[in-house]
Amino acid sequence: MLKNRKIIVTGAASGIGKEIVKHCLYEGASILACDRNEQALRDLKCAMDDHDNLHTYQLDVSKYEEVAKFFGYVETEHDDVNRLVNNAGIYLAKNLLDYQTDEIDSVLDVNVKGCIYFSQMFGKKLLHSRSKGVIVNMSSVSGMEGSSDAIYGLSKAAILGLTKSCAMNFSPYIRVNAVAPTMVNTPMMDAIP
């Protein structure tokens, strides 16, 4: 099903992202795995059997310049990319009353702006060439039901709105959907109160 597909996965070195990478490789896809944790990317590469179809790239999704540089690399080295999984996200497990302004910025920068930057640049690339593609955004049930961490819940609700808007704006070339998991046994779950 994913044979001959080239997929960008953000937040790829741990948790749900790592499982997405594993599954996509198993299905025959080629993966561009992005994460800000360079050591975790090296560990991911070592853990996977299919080294030829796994390409790693260290970046911070919340930094526009780093995302732009990555898409320059995509243009020269992986121009046939046709799928994007916006998975990168952080969860601080804090009550709204305890959040500091820099922490609010950090969660919104990674969870929302990172998704915006990747969607924007991926969309430009495919729409410019009128190529077909797919974006899958990782939201959360927290974005629909609320969360004990209000900033995280807000960020995941924003992803649902972004998904709907991108689906309208990128049609008919790029199909855009969101997935909203509930709690999943990943390292992030250790922080859930």
Beta strands, then each sheet from edge to edge (+ up, - down):
strand 1: 6-10
strand 2: 30-35
strand 3: 54-58
strand 4: 83-86
strand 5: 133-138
strand 6: 174-179
sheet 1: 3+ 2+ 1+ 4+ 5+ 6+
end
